[in-house]
Amino acid sequence: MDLKDQLQNLFPDHEPSASKEDRTKPPEFWLQDEPIICKYEKRKGKPVTILEGYNGADSDFKKLAKEIKSMLSVGGSYKNDKIIIQGDYRVKIMDFLKEKGFSVKRVGG
């Protein structure tokens, strides 16, 4: 008689829920304590949104860049530990990052 059977005998009305492993899904990205900095610049007269300050793995940051670009349907790149997104999408990007569990700090304007 294992532990589950013993518990069932003690508490016959209790229906076991999903195990703790099933309920908690590991985060897709490494979450950090310091906020990611989201700033706006103009380069060659065109608006650009820049994300920097992530200190996790490069592969996670590249994956995050890809998700942001596909969510917004815009171009962008990953260079020198920065994500560069074409256009001024600070509000949408900050909302997206907050949904993922990141803390975000808006810099400039």
VENMO-V788784 format. One record per backbone hydrogen bond with DSSP energy under -1.0 kcal/mol. CO is the residue of the C=O (numbers start at 0). NH is the residue of the N-H. E is the energy in kcal/mol with one decimal. If there is no record, write none. Layout:
co = <CO & CO>
nh = <NH & NH>
e = <E & E>
This chain:
co = <1 & 2 & 3 & 4 & 5 & 6 & 18 & 19 & 35 & 36 & 37 & 38 & 40 & 42 & 45 & 46 & 47 & 48 & 49 & 50 & 51 & 56 & 57 & 58 & 59 & 60 & 61 & 62 & 63 & 64 & 65 & 66 & 67 & 68 & 68 & 74 & 76 & 78 & 81 & 82 & 83 & 84 & 86 & 88 & 89 & 90 & 91 & 92 & 93 & 94 & 95 & 96 & 102 & 104>
nh = <5 & 6 & 7 & 8 & 9 & 10 & 22 & 23 & 104 & 51 & 106 & 49 & 47 & 45 & 42 & 86 & 40 & 84 & 38 & 82 & 36 & 60 & 61 & 62 & 63 & 64 & 65 & 66 & 67 & 68 & 69 & 70 & 71 & 72 & 73 & 85 & 83 & 81 & 78 & 50 & 76 & 48 & 88 & 92 & 93 & 94 & 95 & 96 & 97 & 98 & 99 & 101 & 35 & 37>
e = <-1.9 & -2.6 & -2.1 & -1.9 & -2.0 & -2.8 & -1.6 & -1.8 & -2.8 & -2.1 & -2.4 & -3.2 & -2.8 & -1.7 & -2.6 & -2.3 & -2.6 & -3.1 & -2.8 & -2.5 & -3.0 & -1.8 & -2.5 & -2.1 & -2.3 & -2.2 & -2.2 & -2.1 & -2.3 & -2.5 & -2.3 & -2.3 & -2.2 & -1.3 & -1.6 & -2.4 & -3.0 & -1.4 & -2.2 & -2.6 & -2.5 & -2.8 & -1.0 & -2.6 & -2.7 & -2.2 & -2.2 & -2.6 & -2.1 & -2.0 & -1.5 & -2.4 & -2.7 & -2.8>
